[in-house]
Amino acid sequence: PTDEEAEQLLQLMTSRPPATPAGVRFVSLSFCKLLAFPTLVRYSHLCFCSTPEQEQLMVMWLSWMIKEEEYFER
């Protein structure tokens, strides 16, 4: 993917959908993708690396998942 595509994918994967069965599945799938394909976080034609902003976005998203534990127990 291009840098722009990777950035858009990260934005999508770290979104916070509503607390519905589909939303829970989306978040679970996004989490699995981040674990399985860490290179999706930031792809550069020269190297695989993440920016501080991307890392902050992921940390905030993971913190949200922990805070909203009940949301994922459905």
N, CA, C, O and CB atoms as a CASP TS submission, in Angstrom:
PFRMAT TS
TARGET T0000
AUTHOR 0000-0000-0000
METHOD Language model
MODEL 1
PARENT N/A
ATOM      1  N   PRO     1       0.825  -1.203   0.000  1.00  0.00           N
ATOM      2  CA  PRO     1       0.000   0.000   0.000  1.00  0.00           C
ATOM      3  C   PRO     1       0.862   1.258   0.000  1.00  0.00           C
ATOM      4  O   PRO     1       2.013   1.240   0.436  1.00  0.00           O
ATOM      5  CB  PRO     1      -0.935   0.004   1.209  1.00  0.00           C
ATOM      6  N   THR     2       0.299   2.320  -0.484  1.00  0.00           N
ATOM      7  CA  THR     2       0.998   3.600  -0.422  1.00  0.00           C
ATOM      8  C   THR     2       0.928   4.139   0.999  1.00  0.00           C
ATOM      9  O   THR     2       0.177   3.625   1.828  1.00  0.00           O
ATOM     10  CB  THR     2       0.393   4.616  -1.428  1.00  0.00           C
ATOM     11  N   ASP     3       1.702   5.163   1.276  1.00  0.00           N
ATOM     12  CA  ASP     3       1.662   5.783   2.612  1.00  0.00           C
ATOM     13  C   ASP     3       0.250   6.282   2.924  1.00  0.00           C
ATOM     14  O   ASP     3      -0.243   6.116   4.039  1.00  0.00           O
ATOM     15  CB  ASP     3       2.678   6.958   2.704  1.00  0.00           C
ATOM     16  N   GLU     4      -0.390   6.889   1.936  1.00  0.00           N
ATOM     17  CA  GLU     4      -1.747   7.412   2.147  1.00  0.00           C
ATOM     18  C   GLU     4      -2.737   6.282   2.416  1.00  0.00           C
ATOM     19  O   GLU     4      -3.590   6.403   3.295  1.00  0.00           O
ATOM     20  CB  GLU     4      -2.204   8.230   0.927  1.00  0.00           C
ATOM     21  N   GLU     5      -2.632   5.193   1.673  1.00  0.00           N
ATOM     22  CA  GLU     5      -3.520   4.046   1.891  1.00  0.00           C
ATOM     23  C   GLU     5      -3.314   3.439   3.271  1.00  0.00           C
ATOM     24  O   GLU     5      -4.277   3.087   3.952  1.00  0.00           O
ATOM     25  CB  GLU     5      -3.289   2.982   0.817  1.00  0.00           C
ATOM     26  N   ALA     6      -2.070   3.318   3.674  1.00  0.00           N
ATOM     27  CA  ALA     6      -1.770   2.767   4.999  1.00  0.00           C
ATOM     28  C   ALA     6      -2.331   3.664   6.095  1.00  0.00           C
ATOM     29  O   ALA     6      -2.866   3.168   7.086  1.00  0.00           O
ATOM     30  CB  ALA     6      -0.250   2.593   5.183  1.00  0.00           C
ATOM     31  N   GLU     7      -2.215   4.969   5.929  1.00  0.00           N
ATOM     32  CA  GLU     7      -2.750   5.907   6.913  1.00  0.00           C
ATOM     33  C   GLU     7      -4.269   5.804   6.995  1.00  0.00           C
ATOM     34  O   GLU     7      -4.830   5.799   8.091  1.00  0.00           O
ATOM     35  CB  GLU     7      -2.337   7.341   6.564  1.00  0.00           C
ATOM     36  N   GLN     8      -4.932   5.722   5.854  1.00  0.00           N
ATOM     37  CA  GLN     8      -6.389   5.596   5.836  1.00  0.00           C
ATOM     38  C   GLN     8      -6.837   4.270   6.452  1.00  0.00           C
ATOM     39  O   GLN     8      -7.841   4.222   7.163  1.00  0.00           O
ATOM     40  CB  GLN     8      -6.915   5.713   4.401  1.00  0.00           C
ATOM     41  N   LEU     9      -6.105   3.213   6.186  1.00  0.00           N
ATOM     42  CA  LEU     9      -6.428   1.915   6.764  1.00  0.00           C
ATOM     43  C   LEU     9      -6.289   1.949   8.286  1.00  0.00           C
ATOM     44  O   LEU     9      -7.132   1.401   8.995  1.00  0.00           O
ATOM     45  CB  LEU     9      -5.525   0.825   6.171  1.00  0.00           C
ATOM     46  N   LEU    10      -5.244   2.580   8.786  1.00  0.00           N
ATOM     47  CA  LEU    10      -5.057   2.703  10.226  1.00  0.00           C
ATOM     48  C   LEU    10      -6.192   3.505  10.843  1.00  0.00           C
ATOM     49  O   LEU    10      -6.698   3.143  11.905  1.00  0.00           O
ATOM     50  CB  LEU    10      -3.708   3.358  10.543  1.00  0.00           C
ATOM     51  N   GLN    11      -6.599   4.588  10.193  1.00  0.00           N
ATOM     52  CA  GLN    11      -7.712   5.395  10.696  1.00  0.00           C
ATOM     53  C   GLN    11      -8.986   4.554  10.783  1.00  0.00           C
ATOM     54  O   GLN    11      -9.727   4.644  11.762  1.00  0.00           O
ATOM     55  CB  GLN    11      -7.942   6.626   9.790  1.00  0.00           C
ATOM     56  N   LEU    12      -9.235   3.743   9.767  1.00  0.00           N
ATOM     57  CA  LEU    12     -10.413   2.874   9.760  1.00  0.00           C
ATOM     58  C   LEU    12     -10.326   1.823  10.862  1.00  0.00           C
ATOM     59  O   LEU    12     -11.289   1.600  11.595  1.00  0.00           O
ATOM     60  CB  LEU    12     -10.566   2.192   8.396  1.00  0.00           C
ATOM     61  N   MET    13      -9.163   1.180  10.972  1.00  0.00           N
ATOM     62  CA  MET    13      -9.009   0.089  11.927  1.00  0.00           C
ATOM     63  C   MET    13      -9.071   0.565  13.367  1.00  0.00           C
ATOM     64  O   MET    13      -9.429  -0.217  14.248  1.00  0.00           O
ATOM     65  CB  MET    13      -7.709  -0.625  11.688  1.00  0.00           C
ATOM     66  N   THR    14      -8.739   1.804  13.635  1.00  0.00           N
ATOM     67  CA  THR    14      -8.760   2.312  15.005  1.00  0.00           C
ATOM     68  C   THR    14     -10.004   3.163  15.276  1.00  0.00           C
ATOM     69  O   THR    14     -10.042   3.934  16.235  1.00  0.00           O
ATOM     70  CB  THR    14      -7.500   3.131  15.279  1.00  0.00           C
ATOM     71  N   SER    15     -11.011   3.014  14.429  1.00  0.00           N
ATOM     72  CA  SER    15     -12.256   3.736  14.674  1.00  0.00           C
ATOM     73  C   SER    15     -12.993   3.095  15.857  1.00  0.00           C
ATOM     74  O   SER    15     -12.637   2.008  16.312  1.00  0.00           O
ATOM     75  CB  SER    15     -13.154   3.740  13.399  1.00  0.00           C
ATOM     76  N   ARG    16     -13.999   3.772  16.328  1.00  0.00           N
ATOM     77  CA  ARG    16     -14.751   3.313  17.498  1.00  0.00           C
ATOM     78  C   ARG    16     -16.219   3.162  17.102  1.00  0.00           C
ATOM     79  O   ARG    16     -17.017   4.082  17.286  1.00  0.00           O
ATOM     80  CB  ARG    16     -14.593   4.308  18.705  1.00  0.00           C
ATOM     81  N   PRO    17     -16.569   1.996  16.555  1.00  0.00           N
ATOM     82  CA  PRO    17     -17.950   1.789  16.088  1.00  0.00           C
ATOM     83  C   PRO    17     -18.919   1.674  17.262  1.00  0.00           C
ATOM     84  O   PRO    17     -18.500   1.519  18.409  1.00  0.00           O
ATOM     85  CB  PRO    17     -18.038   0.526  15.212  1.00  0.00           C
ATOM     86  N   PRO    18     -20.218   1.752  16.967  1.00  0.00           N
ATOM     87  CA  PRO    18     -21.213   1.640  18.037  1.00  0.00           C
ATOM     88  C   PRO    18     -21.186   0.254  18.681  1.00  0.00           C
ATOM     89  O   PRO    18     -20.696  -0.712  18.097  1.00  0.00           O
ATOM     90  CB  PRO    18     -22.616   1.936  17.491  1.00  0.00           C
ATOM     91  N   ALA    19     -21.722   0.181  19.894  1.00  0.00           N
ATOM     92  CA  ALA    19     -21.734  -1.075  20.658  1.00  0.00           C
ATOM     93  C   ALA    19     -22.850  -1.989  20.151  1.00  0.00           C
ATOM     94  O   ALA    19     -23.866  -2.195  20.814  1.00  0.00           O
ATOM     95  CB  ALA    19     -21.916  -0.794  22.177  1.00  0.00           C
ATOM     96  N   THR    20     -22.629  -2.518  18.977  1.00  0.00           N
ATOM     97  CA  THR    20     -23.545  -3.486  18.372  1.00  0.00           C
ATOM     98  C   THR    20     -22.756  -4.752  18.091  1.00  0.00           C
ATOM     99  O   THR    20     -21.526  -4.721  18.124  1.00  0.00           O
ATOM    100  CB  THR    20     -24.204  -2.922  17.058  1.00  0.00           C
ATOM    101  N   PRO    21     -23.423  -5.864  17.817  1.00  0.00           N
ATOM    102  CA  PRO    21     -22.660  -7.077  17.475  1.00  0.00           C
ATOM    103  C   PRO    21     -21.696  -6.850  16.302  1.00  0.00           C
ATOM    104  O   PRO    21     -20.569  -7.344  16.320  1.00  0.00           O
ATOM    105  CB  PRO    21     -23.623  -8.219  17.133  1.00  0.00           C
ATOM    106  N   ALA    22     -22.136  -6.111  15.295  1.00  0.00           N
ATOM    107  CA  ALA    22     -21.261  -5.828  14.150  1.00  0.00           C
ATOM    108  C   ALA    22     -20.083  -4.947  14.561  1.00  0.00           C
ATOM    109  O   ALA    22     -18.964  -5.141  14.086  1.00  0.00           O
ATOM    110  CB  ALA    22     -22.057  -5.149  13.023  1.00  0.00           C
ATOM    111  N   GLY    23     -20.335  -3.981  15.442  1.00  0.00           N
ATOM    112  CA  GLY    23     -19.260  -3.107  15.921  1.00  0.00           C
ATOM    113  C   GLY    23     -18.215  -3.882  16.705  1.00  0.00           C
ATOM    114  O   GLY    23     -17.016  -3.647  16.552  1.00  0.00           O
ATOM    115  N   VAL    24     -18.666  -4.801  17.542  1.00  0.00           N
ATOM    116  CA  VAL    24     -17.738  -5.621  18.321  1.00  0.00           C
ATOM    117  C   VAL    24     -16.915  -6.505  17.391  1.00  0.00           C
ATOM    118  O   VAL    24     -15.708  -6.652  17.582  1.00  0.00           O
ATOM    119  CB  VAL    24     -18.502  -6.487  19.352  1.00  0.00           C
ATOM    120  N   ARG    25     -17.554  -7.091  16.391  1.00  0.00           N
ATOM    121  CA  ARG    25     -16.802  -7.917  15.422  1.00  0.00           C
ATOM    122  C   ARG    25     -15.786  -7.074  14.662  1.00  0.00           C
ATOM    123  O   ARG    25     -14.671  -7.532  14.409  1.00  0.00           O
ATOM    124  CB  ARG    25     -17.766  -8.602  14.425  1.00  0.00           C
ATOM    125  N   PHE    26     -16.157  -5.845  14.292  1.00  0.00           N
ATOM    126  CA  PHE    26     -15.249  -4.965  13.570  1.00  0.00           C
ATOM    127  C   PHE    26     -14.016  -4.645  14.412  1.00  0.00           C
ATOM    128  O   PHE    26     -12.890  -4.715  13.919  1.00  0.00           O
ATOM    129  CB  PHE    26     -15.966  -3.675  13.168  1.00  0.00           C
ATOM    130  N   VAL    27     -14.228  -4.291  15.683  1.00  0.00           N
ATOM    131  CA  VAL    27     -13.105  -3.967  16.564  1.00  0.00           C
ATOM    132  C   VAL    27     -12.226  -5.196  16.772  1.00  0.00           C
ATOM    133  O   VAL    27     -10.999  -5.090  16.755  1.00  0.00           O
ATOM    134  CB  VAL    27     -13.612  -3.434  17.923  1.00  0.00           C
ATOM    135  N   SER    28     -12.841  -6.358  16.966  1.00  0.00           N
ATOM    136  CA  SER    28     -12.070  -7.594  17.149  1.00  0.00           C
ATOM    137  C   SER    28     -11.234  -7.907  15.919  1.00  0.00           C
ATOM    138  O   SER    28     -10.067  -8.282  16.035  1.00  0.00           O
ATOM    139  CB  SER    28     -13.004  -8.767  17.456  1.00  0.00           C
ATOM    140  N   LEU    29     -11.823  -7.756  14.749  1.00  0.00           N
ATOM    141  CA  LEU    29     -11.098  -8.003  13.505  1.00  0.00           C
ATOM    142  C   LEU    29      -9.963  -6.994  13.325  1.00  0.00           C
ATOM    143  O   LEU    29      -8.870  -7.357  12.892  1.00  0.00           O
ATOM    144  CB  LEU    29     -12.056  -7.941  12.305  1.00  0.00           C
ATOM    145  N   SER    30     -10.221  -5.739  13.654  1.00  0.00           N
ATOM    146  CA  SER    30      -9.180  -4.711  13.548  1.00  0.00           C
ATOM    147  C   SER    30      -8.015  -5.022  14.470  1.00  0.00           C
ATOM    148  O   SER    30      -6.857  -4.887  14.076  1.00  0.00           O
ATOM    149  CB  SER    30      -9.752  -3.327  13.874  1.00  0.00           C
ATOM    150  N   PHE    31      -8.312  -5.437  15.693  1.00  0.00           N
ATOM    151  CA  PHE    31      -7.267  -5.784  16.649  1.00  0.00           C
ATOM    152  C   PHE    31      -6.430  -6.950  16.127  1.00  0.00           C
ATOM    153  O   PHE    31      -5.201  -6.925  16.198  1.00  0.00           O
ATOM    154  CB  PHE    31      -7.879  -6.134  18.014  1.00  0.00           C
ATOM    155  N   CYS    32      -7.102  -7.961  15.606  1.00  0.00           N
ATOM    156  CA  CYS    32      -6.384  -9.116  15.048  1.00  0.00           C
ATOM    157  C   CYS    32      -5.503  -8.704  13.871  1.00  0.00           C
ATOM    158  O   CYS    32      -4.383  -9.194  13.731  1.00  0.00           O
ATOM    159  CB  CYS    32      -7.377 -10.201  14.602  1.00  0.00           C
ATOM    160  N   LYS    33      -5.999  -7.815  13.035  1.00  0.00           N
ATOM    161  CA  LYS    33      -5.199  -7.357  11.891  1.00  0.00           C
ATOM    162  C   LYS    33      -3.967  -6.588  12.348  1.00  0.00           C
ATOM    163  O   LYS    33      -2.885  -6.755  11.785  1.00  0.00           O
ATOM    164  CB  LYS    33      -6.045  -6.478  10.965  1.00  0.00           C
ATOM    165  N   LEU    34      -4.124  -5.751  13.360  1.00  0.00           N
ATOM    166  CA  LEU    34      -2.961  -5.006  13.863  1.00  0.00           C
ATOM    167  C   LEU    34      -1.909  -5.953  14.436  1.00  0.00           C
ATOM    168  O   LEU    34      -0.710  -5.714  14.292  1.00  0.00           O
ATOM    169  CB  LEU    34      -3.396  -3.991  14.936  1.00  0.00           C
ATOM    170  N   LEU    35      -2.354  -7.023  15.083  1.00  0.00           N
ATOM    171  CA  LEU    35      -1.409  -8.002  15.620  1.00  0.00           C
ATOM    172  C   LEU    35      -0.754  -8.828  14.518  1.00  0.00           C
ATOM    173  O   LEU    35       0.450  -9.085  14.553  1.00  0.00           O
ATOM    174  CB  LEU    35      -2.114  -8.923  16.602  1.00  0.00           C
ATOM    175  N   ALA    36      -1.552  -9.237  13.549  1.00  0.00           N
ATOM    176  CA  ALA    36      -1.049 -10.113  12.488  1.00  0.00           C
ATOM    177  C   ALA    36      -0.231  -9.371  11.437  1.00  0.00           C
ATOM    178  O   ALA    36       0.702  -9.935  10.865  1.00  0.00           O
ATOM    179  CB  ALA    36      -2.202 -10.814  11.818  1.00  0.00           C
ATOM    180  N   PHE    37      -0.570  -8.126  11.183  1.00  0.00           N
ATOM    181  CA  PHE    37       0.086  -7.361  10.121  1.00  0.00           C
ATOM    182  C   PHE    37       0.566  -6.008  10.636  1.00  0.00           C
ATOM    183  O   PHE    37       0.034  -4.975  10.229  1.00  0.00           O
ATOM    184  CB  PHE    37      -0.868  -7.164   8.938  1.00  0.00           C
ATOM    185  N   PRO    38       1.552  -5.992  11.513  1.00  0.00           N
ATOM    186  CA  PRO    38       2.008  -4.708  12.061  1.00  0.00           C
ATOM    187  C   PRO    38       2.552  -3.769  10.988  1.00  0.00           C
ATOM    188  O   PRO    38       2.617  -2.560  11.209  1.00  0.00           O
ATOM    189  CB  PRO    38       3.076  -4.944  13.108  1.00  0.00           C
ATOM    190  N   THR    39       2.938  -4.296   9.845  1.00  0.00           N
ATOM    191  CA  THR    39       3.441  -3.432   8.772  1.00  0.00           C
ATOM    192  C   THR    39       2.337  -2.579   8.168  1.00  0.00           C
ATOM    193  O   THR    39       2.630  -1.636   7.434  1.00  0.00           O
ATOM    194  CB  THR    39       4.094  -4.269   7.685  1.00  0.00           C
ATOM    195  N   LEU    40       1.067  -2.887   8.457  1.00  0.00           N
ATOM    196  CA  LEU    40      -0.018  -2.043   7.973  1.00  0.00           C
ATOM    197  C   LEU    40      -0.021  -0.692   8.671  1.00  0.00           C
ATOM    198  O   LEU    40      -0.579   0.280   8.162  1.00  0.00           O
ATOM    199  CB  LEU    40      -1.358  -2.735   8.173  1.00  0.00           C
ATOM    200  N   VAL    41       0.605  -0.639   9.838  1.00  0.00           N
ATOM    201  CA  VAL    41       0.617   0.606  10.601  1.00  0.00           C
ATOM    202  C   VAL    41       1.294   1.709   9.802  1.00  0.00           C
ATOM    203  O   VAL    41       0.789   2.830   9.736  1.00  0.00           O
ATOM    204  CB  VAL    41       1.329   0.410  11.951  1.00  0.00           C
ATOM    205  N   ARG    42       2.381   1.413   9.225  1.00  0.00           N
ATOM    206  CA  ARG    42       3.081   2.424   8.419  1.00  0.00           C
ATOM    207  C   ARG    42       3.925   1.706   7.399  1.00  0.00           C
ATOM    208  O   ARG    42       4.799   0.911   7.747  1.00  0.00           O
ATOM    209  CB  ARG    42       3.960   3.368   9.303  1.00  0.00           C
ATOM    210  N   TYR    43       3.667   1.984   6.154  1.00  0.00           N
ATOM    211  CA  TYR    43       4.441   1.381   5.089  1.00  0.00           C
ATOM    212  C   TYR    43       5.151   2.485   4.338  1.00  0.00           C
ATOM    213  O   TYR    43       4.525   3.435   3.867  1.00  0.00           O
ATOM    214  CB  TYR    43       3.548   0.543   4.143  1.00  0.00           C
ATOM    215  N   SER    44       6.420   2.356   4.232  1.00  0.00           N
ATOM    216  CA  SER    44       7.216   3.280   3.431  1.00  0.00           C
ATOM    217  C   SER    44       7.967   2.444   2.407  1.00  0.00           C
ATOM    218  O   SER    44       8.307   1.293   2.680  1.00  0.00           O
ATOM    219  CB  SER    44       8.204   4.131   4.321  1.00  0.00           C
ATOM    220  N   HIS    45       8.222   2.987   1.272  1.00  0.00           N
ATOM    221  CA  HIS    45       8.928   2.232   0.238  1.00  0.00           C
ATOM    222  C   HIS    45      10.363   1.914   0.652  1.00  0.00           C
ATOM    223  O   HIS    45      10.993   1.036   0.063  1.00  0.00           O
ATOM    224  CB  HIS    45       8.927   3.010  -1.074  1.00  0.00           C
ATOM    225  N   LEU    46      10.881   2.611   1.647  1.00  0.00           N
ATOM    226  CA  LEU    46      12.255   2.376   2.090  1.00  0.00           C
ATOM    227  C   LEU    46      12.335   1.521   3.342  1.00  0.00           C
ATOM    228  O   LEU    46      13.303   0.782   3.527  1.00  0.00           O
ATOM    229  CB  LEU    46      12.942   3.688   2.338  1.00  0.00           C
ATOM    230  N   CYS    47      11.324   1.612   4.209  1.00  0.00           N
ATOM    231  CA  CYS    47      11.379   0.853   5.463  1.00  0.00           C
ATOM    232  C   CYS    47       9.985   0.718   6.050  1.00  0.00           C
ATOM    233  O   CYS    47       9.051   1.415   5.654  1.00  0.00           O
ATOM    234  CB  CYS    47      12.326   1.533   6.479  1.00  0.00           C
ATOM    235  N   PHE    48       9.871  -0.175   6.983  1.00  0.00           N
ATOM    236  CA  PHE    48       8.636  -0.322   7.742  1.00  0.00           C
ATOM    237  C   PHE    48       8.846   0.399   9.071  1.00  0.00           C
ATOM    238  O   PHE    48       9.712   0.018   9.857  1.00  0.00           O
ATOM    239  CB  PHE    48       8.253  -1.844   7.957  1.00  0.00           C
ATOM    240  N   CYS    49       8.066   1.423   9.314  1.00  0.00           N
ATOM    241  CA  CYS    49       8.226   2.173  10.548  1.00  0.00           C
ATOM    242  C   CYS    49       6.915   2.879  10.858  1.00  0.00           C
ATOM    243  O   CYS    49       6.090   3.084   9.968  1.00  0.00           O
ATOM    244  CB  CYS    49       9.398   3.189  10.441  1.00  0.00           C
ATOM    245  N   SER    50       6.727   3.240  12.087  1.00  0.00           N
ATOM    246  CA  SER    50       5.538   3.989  12.469  1.00  0.00           C
ATOM    247  C   SER    50       5.957   5.370  12.931  1.00  0.00           C
ATOM    248  O   SER    50       7.067   5.573  13.422  1.00  0.00           O
ATOM    249  CB  SER    50       4.742   3.253  13.577  1.00  0.00           C
ATOM    250  N   THR    51       5.058   6.302  12.766  1.00  0.00           N
ATOM    251  CA  THR    51       5.327   7.658  13.214  1.00  0.00           C
ATOM    252  C   THR    51       4.838   7.796  14.651  1.00  0.00           C
ATOM    253  O   THR    51       4.026   6.988  15.102  1.00  0.00           O
ATOM    254  CB  THR    51       4.645   8.708  12.282  1.00  0.00           C
ATOM    255  N   PRO    52       5.313   8.796  15.372  1.00  0.00           N
ATOM    256  CA  PRO    52       4.808   9.016  16.736  1.00  0.00           C
ATOM    257  C   PRO    52       3.286   9.217  16.764  1.00  0.00           C
ATOM    258  O   PRO    52       2.622   8.770  17.699  1.00  0.00           O
ATOM    259  CB  PRO    52       5.501  10.234  17.359  1.00  0.00           C
ATOM    260  N   GLU    53       2.740   9.880  15.753  1.00  0.00           N
ATOM    261  CA  GLU    53       1.298  10.106  15.695  1.00  0.00           C
ATOM    262  C   GLU    53       0.547   8.786  15.552  1.00  0.00           C
ATOM    263  O   GLU    53      -0.487   8.586  16.189  1.00  0.00           O
ATOM    264  CB  GLU    53       0.948  11.042  14.532  1.00  0.00           C
ATOM    265  N   GLN    54       1.065   7.884  14.717  1.00  0.00           N
ATOM    266  CA  GLN    54       0.422   6.587  14.541  1.00  0.00           C
ATOM    267  C   GLN    54       0.507   5.755  15.813  1.00  0.00           C
ATOM    268  O   GLN    54      -0.457   5.090  16.192  1.00  0.00           O
ATOM    269  CB  GLN    54       1.057   5.830  13.377  1.00  0.00           C
ATOM    270  N   GLU    55       1.639   5.793  16.460  1.00  0.00           N
ATOM    271  CA  GLU    55       1.785   5.066  17.717  1.00  0.00           C
ATOM    272  C   GLU    55       0.831   5.613  18.766  1.00  0.00           C
ATOM    273  O   GLU    55       0.223   4.842  19.509  1.00  0.00           O
ATOM    274  CB  GLU    55       3.228   5.146  18.221  1.00  0.00           C
ATOM    275  N   GLN    56       0.690   6.934  18.839  1.00  0.00           N
ATOM    276  CA  GLN    56      -0.229   7.564  19.784  1.00  0.00           C
ATOM    277  C   GLN    56      -1.661   7.139  19.481  1.00  0.00           C
ATOM    278  O   GLN    56      -2.428   6.849  20.400  1.00  0.00           O
ATOM    279  CB  GLN    56      -0.100   9.102  19.732  1.00  0.00           C
ATOM    280  N   LEU    57      -2.025   7.100  18.215  1.00  0.00           N
ATOM    281  CA  LEU    57      -3.370   6.676  17.816  1.00  0.00           C
ATOM    282  C   LEU    57      -3.636   5.245  18.273  1.00  0.00           C
ATOM    283  O   LEU    57      -4.710   4.953  18.800  1.00  0.00           O
ATOM    284  CB  LEU    57      -3.545   6.789  16.288  1.00  0.00           C
ATOM    285  N   MET    58      -2.677   4.359  18.076  1.00  0.00           N
ATOM    286  CA  MET    58      -2.847   2.970  18.493  1.00  0.00           C
ATOM    287  C   MET    58      -2.934   2.851  20.009  1.00  0.00           C
ATOM    288  O   MET    58      -3.750   2.082  20.519  1.00  0.00           O
ATOM    289  CB  MET    58      -1.697   2.117  17.968  1.00  0.00           C
ATOM    290  N   VAL    59      -2.111   3.593  20.734  1.00  0.00           N
ATOM    291  CA  VAL    59      -2.148   3.550  22.201  1.00  0.00           C
ATOM    292  C   VAL    59      -3.500   4.053  22.703  1.00  0.00           C
ATOM    293  O   VAL    59      -4.083   3.459  23.610  1.00  0.00           O
ATOM    294  CB  VAL    59      -0.995   4.399  22.807  1.00  0.00           C
ATOM    295  N   MET    60      -3.994   5.126  22.131  1.00  0.00           N
ATOM    296  CA  MET    60      -5.296   5.656  22.529  1.00  0.00           C
ATOM    297  C   MET    60      -6.404   4.651  22.244  1.00  0.00           C
ATOM    298  O   MET    60      -7.312   4.479  23.057  1.00  0.00           O
ATOM    299  CB  MET    60      -5.582   6.973  21.807  1.00  0.00           C
ATOM    300  N   TRP    61      -6.334   3.987  21.094  1.00  0.00           N
ATOM    301  CA  TRP    61      -7.346   2.999  20.714  1.00  0.00           C
ATOM    302  C   TRP    61      -7.300   1.799  21.658  1.00  0.00           C
ATOM    303  O   TRP    61      -8.341   1.316  22.102  1.00  0.00           O
ATOM    304  CB  TRP    61      -7.136   2.539  19.253  1.00  0.00           C
ATOM    305  N   LEU    62      -6.093   1.319  21.965  1.00  0.00           N
ATOM    306  CA  LEU    62      -5.967   0.198  22.897  1.00  0.00           C
ATOM    307  C   LEU    62      -6.443   0.588  24.295  1.00  0.00           C
ATOM    308  O   LEU    62      -7.073  -0.219  24.979  1.00  0.00           O
ATOM    309  CB  LEU    62      -4.513  -0.288  22.952  1.00  0.00           C
ATOM    310  N   SER    63      -6.152   1.807  24.722  1.00  0.00           N
ATOM    311  CA  SER    63      -6.627   2.290  26.015  1.00  0.00           C
ATOM    312  C   SER    63      -8.151   2.344  26.034  1.00  0.00           C
ATOM    313  O   SER    63      -8.774   2.000  27.038  1.00  0.00           O
ATOM    314  CB  SER    63      -6.037   3.678  26.325  1.00  0.00           C
ATOM    315  N   TRP    64      -8.747   2.773  24.932  1.00  0.00           N
ATOM    316  CA  TRP    64     -10.207   2.794  24.808  1.00  0.00           C
ATOM    317  C   TRP    64     -10.769   1.383  24.919  1.00  0.00           C
ATOM    318  O   TRP    64     -11.780   1.172  25.589  1.00  0.00           O
ATOM    319  CB  TRP    64     -10.632   3.434  23.471  1.00  0.00           C
ATOM    320  N   MET    65     -10.125   0.411  24.269  1.00  0.00           N
ATOM    321  CA  MET    65     -10.591  -0.971  24.346  1.00  0.00           C
ATOM    322  C   MET    65     -10.558  -1.471  25.790  1.00  0.00           C
ATOM    323  O   MET    65     -11.492  -2.144  26.227  1.00  0.00           O
ATOM    324  CB  MET    65      -9.734  -1.878  23.447  1.00  0.00           C
ATOM    325  N   ILE    66      -9.514  -1.158  26.524  1.00  0.00           N
ATOM    326  CA  ILE    66      -9.391  -1.593  27.917  1.00  0.00           C
ATOM    327  C   ILE    66     -10.464  -0.918  28.770  1.00  0.00           C
ATOM    328  O   ILE    66     -11.109  -1.563  29.597  1.00  0.00           O
ATOM    329  CB  ILE    66      -7.977  -1.273  28.472  1.00  0.00           C
ATOM    330  N   LYS    67     -10.648   0.383  28.561  1.00  0.00           N
ATOM    331  CA  LYS    67     -11.635   1.140  29.329  1.00  0.00           C
ATOM    332  C   LYS    67     -13.052   0.633  29.068  1.00  0.00           C
ATOM    333  O   LYS    67     -13.878   0.602  29.980  1.00  0.00           O
ATOM    334  CB  LYS    67     -11.541   2.627  28.991  1.00  0.00           C
ATOM    335  N   GLU    68     -13.331   0.244  27.849  1.00  0.00           N
ATOM    336  CA  GLU    68     -14.664  -0.204  27.447  1.00  0.00           C
ATOM    337  C   GLU    68     -14.773  -1.728  27.471  1.00  0.00           C
ATOM    338  O   GLU    68     -15.379  -2.323  26.580  1.00  0.00           O
ATOM    339  CB  GLU    68     -15.000   0.322  26.051  1.00  0.00           C
ATOM    340  N   GLU    69     -14.203  -2.340  28.463  1.00  0.00           N
ATOM    341  CA  GLU    69     -14.143  -3.801  28.558  1.00  0.00           C
ATOM    342  C   GLU    69     -15.536  -4.439  28.412  1.00  0.00           C
ATOM    343  O   GLU    69     -15.682  -5.440  27.710  1.00  0.00           O
ATOM    344  CB  GLU    69     -13.515  -4.214  29.900  1.00  0.00           C
ATOM    345  N   GLU    70     -16.532  -3.883  29.050  1.00  0.00           N
ATOM    346  CA  GLU    70     -17.873  -4.445  28.978  1.00  0.00           C
ATOM    347  C   GLU    70     -18.399  -4.450  27.557  1.00  0.00           C
ATOM    348  O   GLU    70     -19.146  -5.349  27.170  1.00  0.00           O
ATOM    349  CB  GLU    70     -18.816  -3.672  29.873  1.00  0.00           C
ATOM    350  N   TYR    71     -18.020  -3.471  26.793  1.00  0.00           N
ATOM    351  CA  TYR    71     -18.422  -3.347  25.394  1.00  0.00           C
ATOM    352  C   TYR    71     -18.071  -4.607  24.610  1.00  0.00           C
ATOM    353  O   TYR    71     -18.816  -5.019  23.721  1.00  0.00           O
ATOM    354  CB  TYR    71     -17.757  -2.126  24.754  1.00  0.00           C
ATOM    355  N   PHE    72     -16.937  -5.214  24.942  1.00  0.00           N
ATOM    356  CA  PHE    72     -16.451  -6.369  24.188  1.00  0.00           C
ATOM    357  C   PHE    72     -16.865  -7.705  24.787  1.00  0.00           C
ATOM    358  O   PHE    72     -16.542  -8.749  24.222  1.00  0.00           O
ATOM    359  CB  PHE    72     -14.960  -6.315  24.093  1.00  0.00           C
ATOM    360  N   GLU    73     -17.563  -7.704  25.905  1.00  0.00           N
ATOM    361  CA  GLU    73     -17.980  -8.953  26.524  1.00  0.00           C
ATOM    362  C   GLU    73     -19.317  -9.439  26.001  1.00  0.00           C
ATOM    363  O   GLU    73     -19.826 -10.458  26.468  1.00  0.00           O
ATOM    364  CB  GLU    73     -18.051  -8.789  28.014  1.00  0.00           C
ATOM    365  N   ARG    74     -19.885  -8.747  25.060  1.00  0.00           N
ATOM    366  CA  ARG    74     -21.198  -9.130  24.517  1.00  0.00           C
ATOM    367  C   ARG    74     -21.071 -10.256  23.557  1.00  0.00           C
ATOM    368  O   ARG    74     -22.072 -10.710  23.002  1.00  0.00           O
ATOM    369  CB  ARG    74     -21.871  -7.964  23.838  1.00  0.00           C
TER
END
